[in-house]
Amino acid sequence: MRRLQILVLSIALGGCGGDGDDGREVANETQTLGEGVQLSYTLPAATYRAEITSSNNGVVVSWVGGSGAGCAASVETKTYTSTCTLSLQGQVVIQNPTTFGLGGSEVVTVRLVRQ
């Protein structure tokens, strides 16, 4: 009986995935980017939702190989949320732009989910 209760509880909790991404999460990490440094993720063709935050002055986010309004490059921003469709393999690039050696590092949190 105890094993059955544990099994039922495991199945029930296994279905509680928070936002329901069903394992489609490509990245969920925090990294520090120095001035002028960029971070990129190579992605197979699909539609992706990006949620990116930065700690200081902001980052620039751009998509390589994307189509649609959600794939346009951002201006320097501290909070970025967008959905982009890649028809072929592409990339999302997050860059801490240079300020002629006067800019600071950015602590960047990146979450990418395949839709």
FISE-673189 format. One record per residue: x, y, z of N, C-alpha, C, O, CB in turn; residue number from 0. Coordinates in pm, whole numbers. Glycine has a CB too. Example, Ala and Ser with C-alpha at 12.3 -4.5 7.8 and 13.67 -1.06 7.14 Angstrom:
! residues 2
ATOM, n_east, n_north, n_up, ca_east, ca_north, ca_up, c_east, c_north, c_up, o_east, o_north, o_up, cb_east, cb_north, cb_up, pos
ATOM, 1319, -569, 780, 1230, -450, 780, 1320, -330, 780, 1424, -332, 846, 1131, -447, 905, 0
ATOM, 1285, -225, 708, 1367, -106, 714, 1290, 3, 787, 1341, 114, 804, 1408, -60, 572, 1
! end
This chain:
! residues 115
ATOM, n_east, n_north, n_up, ca_east, ca_north, ca_up, c_east, c_north, c_up, o_east, o_north, o_up, cb_east, cb_north, cb_up, pos
ATOM, 83, -119, 0, 0, 0, 0, 87, 125, 0, 58, 222, -71, -94, 0, 121, 0
ATOM, 192, 124, 79, 282, 239, 87, 348, 266, -48, 363, 382, -87, 390, 217, 195, 1
ATOM, 387, 162, -119, 449, 179, -251, 351, 241, -350, 389, 324, -432, 500, 43, -304, 2
ATOM, 226, 200, -341, 124, 254, -431, 105, 403, -403, 90, 482, -497, -9, 178, -414, 3
ATOM, 105, 443, -275, 90, 584, -241, 208, 665, -295, 189, 775, -346, 78, 601, -89, 4
ATOM, 328, 611, -282, 447, 680, -332, 441, 692, -485, 476, 797, -540, 576, 606, -289, 5
ATOM, 397, 587, -553, 386, 588, -698, 284, 693, -743, 310, 770, -836, 346, 449, -750, 6
ATOM, 168, 696, -678, 64, 793, -715, 114, 935, -690, 91, 1024, -772, -65, 767, -635, 7
ATOM, 180, 958, -579, 233, 1090, -546, 339, 1131, -648, 343, 1246, -690, 291, 1091, -405, 8
ATOM, 425, 1038, -687, 530, 1068, -786, 470, 1106, -920, 517, 1200, -984, 622, 948, -804, 9
ATOM, 367, 1035, -962, 302, 1066, -1089, 233, 1202, -1081, 241, 1281, -1175, 200, 957, -1126, 10
ATOM, 167, 1228, -971, 97, 1355, -955, 195, 1472, -954, 170, 1574, -1019, 15, 1355, -826, 11
ATOM, 304, 1460, -881, 402, 1568, -875, 478, 1582, -1006, 519, 1692, -1042, 499, 1545, -762, 12
ATOM, 497, 1472, -1075, 566, 1478, -1204, 490, 1560, -1305, 550, 1616, -1396, 588, 1338, -1258, 13
ATOM, 360, 1569, -1293, 279, 1649, -1383, 279, 1796, -1348, 226, 1877, -1424, 140, 1598, -1383, 14
ATOM, 336, 1833, -1234, 340, 1973, -1191, 470, 2034, -1240, 568, 2041, -1165, 327, 1986, -1037, 15
ATOM, 472, 2078, -1362, 595, 2130, -1421, 608, 2279, -1414, 687, 2336, -1488, 605, 2088, -1560, 16
ATOM, 534, 2345, -1328, 546, 2489, -1318, 482, 2558, -1437, 361, 2579, -1438, 692, 2529, -1306, 17
ATOM, 563, 2594, -1538, 509, 2665, -1654, 473, 2573, -1768, 431, 2621, -1874, 608, 2767, -1701, 18
ATOM, 488, 2442, -1751, 446, 2347, -1852, 530, 2347, -1977, 477, 2327, -2086, 307, 2374, -1888, 19
ATOM, 662, 2367, -1966, 744, 2372, -2086, 775, 2233, -2142, 834, 2223, -2249, 873, 2444, -2056, 20
ATOM, 737, 2125, -2072, 750, 1988, -2121, 891, 1954, -2169, 906, 1883, -2268, 653, 1965, -2231, 21
ATOM, 992, 2003, -2102, 1129, 1971, -2140, 1178, 2048, -2260, 1283, 2013, -2316, 1141, 1826, -2167, 22
ATOM, 1108, 2151, -2302, 1150, 2229, -2418, 1243, 2342, -2380, 1281, 2422, -2466, 1029, 2284, -2489, 23
ATOM, 1279, 2351, -2254, 1370, 2456, -2211, 1509, 2430, -2267, 1568, 2325, -2242, 1374, 2465, -2056, 24
ATOM, 1560, 2525, -2341, 1691, 2513, -2406, 1800, 2566, -2314, 1909, 2510, -2307, 1692, 2588, -2540, 25
ATOM, 1771, 2675, -2244, 1869, 2735, -2153, 1795, 2802, -2038, 1687, 2859, -2057, 1961, 2837, -2227, 26
ATOM, 1854, 2795, -1921, 1806, 2866, -1803, 1928, 2884, -1714, 1957, 2800, -1628, 1688, 2787, -1730, 27
ATOM, 1999, 2995, -1735, 2125, 3014, -1665, 2156, 3161, -1643, 2095, 3250, -1705, 2238, 2949, -1743, 28
ATOM, 2250, 3185, -1556, 2298, 3319, -1527, 2448, 3321, -1551, 2521, 3233, -1505, 2263, 3362, -1381, 29
ATOM, 2493, 3423, -1624, 2636, 3438, -1653, 2675, 3584, -1641, 2591, 3673, -1655, 2669, 3385, -1794, 30
ATOM, 2802, 3608, -1614, 2854, 3744, -1610, 2926, 3772, -1741, 3016, 3698, -1781, 2949, 3764, -1488, 31
ATOM, 2886, 3880, -1807, 2949, 3921, -1932, 3025, 4051, -1909, 2967, 4152, -1870, 2843, 3939, -2044, 32
ATOM, 3154, 4047, -1934, 3235, 4168, -1926, 3201, 4262, -2039, 3131, 4225, -2132, 3384, 4134, -1928, 33
ATOM, 3250, 4383, -2031, 3225, 4482, -2135, 3274, 4431, -2271, 3387, 4383, -2282, 3293, 4616, -2100, 34
ATOM, 3190, 4440, -2373, 3226, 4397, -2507, 3217, 4247, -2530, 3250, 4201, -2639, 3362, 4443, -2537, 35
ATOM, 3174, 4171, -2431, 3167, 4025, -2442, 3026, 3984, -2485, 2927, 4048, -2448, 3205, 3957, -2305, 36
ATOM, 3018, 3878, -2564, 2888, 3829, -2606, 2873, 3681, -2574, 2971, 3608, -2557, 2868, 3853, -2756, 37
ATOM, 2749, 3639, -2567, 2711, 3501, -2540, 2616, 3461, -2651, 2524, 3537, -2683, 2645, 3484, -2397, 38
ATOM, 2636, 3344, -2711, 2544, 3303, -2818, 2503, 3158, -2798, 2575, 3077, -2740, 2610, 3321, -2956, 39
ATOM, 2384, 3128, -2848, 2329, 2993, -2844, 2293, 2955, -2986, 2214, 3024, -3050, 2204, 2985, -2749, 40
ATOM, 2349, 2845, -3037, 2313, 2792, -3167, 2187, 2708, -3149, 2180, 2622, -3062, 2430, 2707, -3229, 41
ATOM, 2087, 2736, -3233, 1955, 2674, -3216, 1908, 2612, -3347, 1924, 2672, -3453, 1853, 2778, -3167, 42
ATOM, 1849, 2492, -3342, 1790, 2434, -3463, 1662, 2509, -3501, 1606, 2583, -3420, 1760, 2283, -3442, 43
ATOM, 1617, 2489, -3623, 1495, 2554, -3670, 1378, 2523, -3577, 1350, 2406, -3548, 1462, 2511, -3813, 44
ATOM, 1309, 2627, -3532, 1192, 2616, -3444, 1154, 2757, -3401, 1218, 2854, -3440, 1220, 2523, -3318, 45
ATOM, 1049, 2767, -3321, 1009, 2895, -3263, 1054, 2896, -3117, 1034, 2798, -3045, 855, 2917, -3274, 46
ATOM, 1116, 3006, -3075, 1173, 3017, -2940, 1121, 3141, -2870, 1096, 3245, -2932, 1327, 3021, -2947, 47
ATOM, 1104, 3128, -2740, 1073, 3242, -2654, 1197, 3269, -2571, 1252, 3179, -2508, 946, 3214, -2562, 48
ATOM, 1241, 3395, -2573, 1358, 3437, -2497, 1317, 3534, -2388, 1243, 3629, -2413, 1464, 3501, -2589, 49
ATOM, 1365, 3509, -2267, 1345, 3599, -2153, 1483, 3627, -2098, 1549, 3538, -2045, 1249, 3536, -2042, 50
ATOM, 1527, 3753, -2110, 1665, 3788, -2074, 1662, 3913, -1987, 1594, 4010, -2019, 1753, 3812, -2201, 51
ATOM, 1735, 3908, -1877, 1749, 4025, -1791, 1896, 4051, -1766, 1978, 3959, -1771, 1673, 4006, -1657, 52
ATOM, 1929, 4177, -1739, 2068, 4212, -1707, 2070, 4308, -1589, 1970, 4372, -1557, 2139, 4275, -1830, 53
ATOM, 2185, 4317, -1526, 2193, 4383, -1396, 2233, 4529, -1399, 2202, 4602, -1304, 2288, 4311, -1313, 54
ATOM, 2300, 4574, -1501, 2365, 4704, -1495, 2303, 4801, -1596, 2194, 4852, -1574, 2516, 4690, -1521, 55
ATOM, 2371, 4825, -1706, 2322, 4918, -1808, 2238, 4850, -1915, 2161, 4918, -1984, 2438, 4987, -1873, 56
ATOM, 2250, 4720, -1929, 2170, 4648, -2027, 2255, 4576, -2130, 2376, 4595, -2138, 2077, 4742, -2096, 57
ATOM, 2188, 4493, -2208, 2252, 4414, -2313, 2175, 4436, -2444, 2063, 4488, -2444, 2256, 4262, -2275, 58
ATOM, 2237, 4395, -2554, 2172, 4398, -2685, 2148, 4254, -2725, 2239, 4171, -2719, 2259, 4474, -2792, 59
ATOM, 2025, 4223, -2767, 1988, 4088, -2808, 1959, 4090, -2958, 1885, 4175, -3007, 1865, 4036, -2727, 60
ATOM, 2018, 3994, -3030, 1989, 3983, -3173, 1975, 3837, -3212, 2034, 3748, -3150, 2100, 4050, -3257, 61
ATOM, 1896, 3814, -3315, 1871, 3681, -3367, 1937, 3670, -3504, 1928, 3763, -3584, 1719, 3650, -3377, 62
ATOM, 2004, 3559, -3531, 2064, 3532, -3660, 1981, 3422, -3726, 1971, 3311, -3674, 2215, 3490, -3647, 63
ATOM, 1920, 3453, -3841, 1840, 3355, -3912, 1693, 3355, -3875, 1619, 3265, -3913, 1895, 3220, -3887, 64
ATOM, 1650, 3456, -3801, 1511, 3463, -3759, 1427, 3547, -3852, 1479, 3633, -3924, 1501, 3517, -3619, 65
ATOM, 1297, 3524, -3852, 1206, 3603, -3933, 1089, 3648, -3847, 1046, 3578, -3756, 1156, 3524, -4055, 66
ATOM, 1038, 3766, -3878, 924, 3820, -3804, 965, 3933, -3712, 1083, 3954, -3685, 857, 3710, -3725, 67
ATOM, 865, 4004, -3664, 889, 4122, -3581, 961, 4088, -3451, 1040, 4168, -3401, 757, 4190, -3549, 68
ATOM, 935, 3970, -3395, 998, 3931, -3269, 1146, 3900, -3281, 1214, 3878, -3181, 929, 3812, -3213, 69
ATOM, 1196, 3900, -3405, 1337, 3865, -3428, 1424, 3988, -3451, 1544, 3975, -3475, 1347, 3773, -3548, 70
ATOM, 1367, 4106, -3444, 1445, 4228, -3465, 1543, 4247, -3350, 1515, 4212, -3235, 1352, 4351, -3477, 71
ATOM, 1659, 4302, -3382, 1760, 4329, -3279, 1708, 4434, -3182, 1638, 4528, -3221, 1894, 4377, -3343, 72
ATOM, 1741, 4416, -3056, 1696, 4510, -2953, 1793, 4627, -2943, 1905, 4621, -2992, 1682, 4440, -2817, 73
ATOM, 1749, 4731, -2879, 1839, 4836, -2833, 1894, 4787, -2700, 1851, 4683, -2651, 1767, 4977, -2820, 74
ATOM, 1986, 4859, -2642, 2040, 4819, -2512, 1925, 4820, -2410, 1859, 4922, -2391, 2157, 4916, -2467, 75
ATOM, 1903, 4705, -2344, 1789, 4691, -2255, 1825, 4605, -2134, 1912, 4518, -2142, 1669, 4631, -2330, 76
ATOM, 1758, 4630, -2023, 1779, 4549, -1902, 1681, 4432, -1895, 1707, 4335, -1824, 1764, 4636, -1777, 77
ATOM, 1570, 4441, -1968, 1470, 4333, -1971, 1426, 4311, -2115, 1383, 4404, -2183, 1347, 4368, -1880, 78
ATOM, 1436, 4186, -2160, 1401, 4152, -2298, 1316, 4027, -2297, 1353, 3925, -2238, 1529, 4132, -2386, 79
ATOM, 1201, 4034, -2364, 1115, 3917, -2382, 1064, 3921, -2525, 1009, 4022, -2569, 996, 3915, -2278, 80
ATOM, 1083, 3811, -2598, 1039, 3807, -2737, 1027, 3662, -2783, 1085, 3571, -2724, 1135, 3886, -2827, 81
ATOM, 951, 3643, -2890, 937, 3513, -2954, 985, 3528, -3098, 944, 3620, -3168, 790, 3460, -2948, 82
ATOM, 1071, 3436, -3141, 1129, 3442, -3275, 1123, 3304, -3339, 1143, 3202, -3273, 1275, 3492, -3269, 83
ATOM, 1094, 3302, -3470, 1092, 3178, -3545, 1217, 3169, -3633, 1244, 3260, -3712, 963, 3167, -3632, 84
ATOM, 1291, 3061, -3618, 1408, 3033, -3702, 1365, 2928, -3804, 1327, 2817, -3767, 1531, 2983, -3616, 85
ATOM, 1371, 2963, -3933, 1331, 2867, -4036, 1443, 2769, -4068, 1418, 2661, -4120, 1289, 2942, -4163, 86
ATOM, 1565, 2807, -4037, 1683, 2722, -4049, 1759, 2731, -3917, 1720, 2807, -3829, 1774, 2764, -4171, 87
ATOM, 1866, 2654, -3904, 1949, 2668, -3784, 1994, 2813, -3772, 2031, 2875, -3872, 2072, 2572, -3788, 88
ATOM, 1992, 2866, -3653, 2030, 3006, -3631, 2091, 3024, -3494, 2137, 2929, -3432, 1910, 3098, -3648, 89
ATOM, 2090, 3148, -3448, 2148, 3181, -3318, 2071, 3295, -3253, 2007, 3375, -3321, 2296, 3219, -3332, 90
ATOM, 2079, 3300, -3122, 2044, 3420, -3048, 2174, 3466, -2983, 2247, 3386, -2924, 1927, 3394, -2941, 91
ATOM, 2203, 3595, -2996, 2328, 3652, -2947, 2295, 3760, -2844, 2214, 3849, -2871, 2413, 3712, -3065, 92
ATOM, 2357, 3751, -2728, 2339, 3848, -2620, 2474, 3915, -2599, 2573, 3848, -2570, 2287, 3781, -2488, 93
ATOM, 2479, 4047, -2614, 2606, 4118, -2607, 2600, 4231, -2505, 2504, 4307, -2499, 2644, 4173, -2744, 94
ATOM, 2706, 4240, -2426, 2727, 4355, -2339, 2809, 4454, -2422, 2930, 4435, -2440, 2801, 4316, -2202, 95
ATOM, 2744, 4559, -2473, 2817, 4648, -2564, 2930, 4723, -2494, 2928, 4745, -2373, 2720, 4749, -2625, 96
ATOM, 3028, 4759, -2573, 3143, 4831, -2519, 3111, 4979, -2502, 3036, 5037, -2580, 3265, 4813, -2609, 97
ATOM, 3168, 5039, -2401, 3153, 5181, -2375, 3293, 5243, -2365, 3324, 5318, -2273, 3071, 5207, -2244, 98
ATOM, 3377, 5209, -2463, 3513, 5261, -2471, 3592, 5236, -2343, 3668, 5321, -2297, 3510, 5409, -2500, 99
ATOM, 3572, 5117, -2286, 3645, 5079, -2165, 3589, 5135, -2037, 3649, 5118, -1931, 3785, 5122, -2178, 100
ATOM, 3474, 5200, -2043, 3415, 5262, -1924, 3294, 5186, -1872, 3239, 5220, -1767, 3376, 5404, -1955, 101
ATOM, 3251, 5083, -1945, 3132, 5009, -1905, 3163, 4901, -1804, 3277, 4857, -1790, 3066, 4948, -2027, 102
ATOM, 3060, 4858, -1735, 3076, 4753, -1635, 3032, 4618, -1686, 2979, 4606, -1796, 2999, 4788, -1511, 103
ATOM, 3056, 4519, -1605, 3009, 4384, -1636, 2858, 4377, -1617, 2800, 4457, -1544, 3080, 4278, -1548, 104
ATOM, 2796, 4282, -1684, 2652, 4258, -1671, 2631, 4117, -1620, 2689, 4022, -1674, 2579, 4281, -1807, 105
ATOM, 2549, 4102, -1519, 2505, 3970, -1476, 2377, 3945, -1555, 2276, 4014, -1536, 2481, 3961, -1316, 106
ATOM, 2381, 3845, -1644, 2274, 3821, -1739, 2206, 3688, -1707, 2272, 3585, -1692, 2328, 3822, -1883, 107
ATOM, 2074, 3692, -1698, 1995, 3570, -1681, 1925, 3543, -1813, 1856, 3630, -1868, 1892, 3584, -1563, 108
ATOM, 1943, 3420, -1864, 1890, 3382, -1994, 1798, 3262, -1978, 1836, 3161, -1917, 2004, 3351, -2095, 109
ATOM, 1679, 3272, -2032, 1587, 3158, -2038, 1537, 3149, -2180, 1474, 3242, -2231, 1468, 3173, -1937, 110
ATOM, 1564, 3036, -2246, 1518, 3009, -2382, 1431, 2885, -2380, 1470, 2781, -2327, 1637, 2991, -2479, 111
ATOM, 1313, 2895, -2438, 1219, 2784, -2442, 1172, 2765, -2586, 1130, 2860, -2651, 1097, 2808, -2347, 112
ATOM, 1182, 2640, -2635, 1128, 2608, -2767, 977, 2596, -2754, 927, 2524, -2668, 1192, 2474, -2825, 113
ATOM, 905, 2665, -2840, 758, 2670, -2833, 696, 2550, -2898, 573, 2539, -2901, 705, 2796, -2898, 114
! end
